[in-house]
Amino acid sequence: MKIKQYETSQLNDIKALFKNTFTDSEGETEGKMVSELAYEALTTSDGKDVYGFVAMDGDTLAGSIVFTRLTPANGAEAFLLSPVAVSTSYQKQGVGSTLINVALEVLKNEGVELVFTYGDPNYYGRVSFKQISEDVVKAPCKLSFPEGWLGQSLVSDEVSPIEGETGCVAAMNKPEIW
């Protein structure tokens, strides 16, 4: 399995991966929404505000992950991990964890200090994400599932409190996804 930054020639395959994976697990409506979210994040965000990674098994796209810039009030270099997908036939083989860990190492080497996500605490806890209260760092939109607001510092042991509002790229600034 090779983990690398995506190439624009892979955009349609990435969109299909997200659609198929989320349709299999969550239904057609969710598959369509998440695939469009990933595609929009990768195609409309400024280049300095987005990272996309793929897990390749030879010529087969096994997984993909997207990170978009998060802008906390203190100016910290921060990104939001969302979404991530692993092809149904590659799940439960460590592809997702490997993809996340390799991507986090790249972001750390690029000077990123903080990474957040909004998802399953049990899944993301396996890759060092911890629940974050909005008293510590406010999410960019109102959370429908506050227990799913997770974060980690790439430069210290914990996420220090940051006062004020947090912004995000346009693709992620949609209350319905939060």
Secondary structure, DSSP 8 states (H G I E B T S, - for coil): -EEEE--GGGHHHHHHHHHHHHHHHH-HHHHHHHHHHHHHHHHHS-GGGEEEEEEEETTEEEEEEEEEEEEETT---EEEEEEEEE-GGGTTTTHHHHHHHHHHHHHHHTT--EEEEES-HHHHHTTT-EE--TTTS--SS--SSGGGEEEEESSSSS-----S-EEE-GGG--GGG-
